[in-house]
Amino acid sequence: MAGEAQRRSQWPLALTLLAGLTGLVVLWFYNWRNGVLIFAGAVGLAGLLRAALSDSAAGLLHVRSRMFDIAFLFLTAIATAVLGLIIPN
């Protein structure tokens, strides 16, 4: 029973990884700029999930303190999006 509850608590990480993988596929096969922006959105989604969910519900998105995780994920998402937008073709 505990194993099932633990697996269910990993849905935020699975959702984030799926969105990030989608961004990498778009980056690799279609348009690199759109892929980078989707990937940045996935990191931002991880930050939103970490902010909205409790520590136990966040699963493996809970690495350090809540504020550190949220700040790190949002800053990483913003930096990735800005770099994706300012790098010339």
Sequence and secondary structure as in RCSB ss.txt:
>XXXX:A:sequence
MAGEAQRRSQWPLALTLLAGLTGLVVLWFYNWRNGVLIFAGAVGLAGLLRAALSDSAAGLLHVRSRMFDIAFLFL
TAIATAVLGLIIPN
>XXXX:A:secstr
 HHHHHHHTTHHHHHHHHHHHHHHHHHHHT HHHHHHHHHHHHHHHHHHHHHS HHHHGGG  S HHHHHHHHHH
HHHHHHHHHHHS  
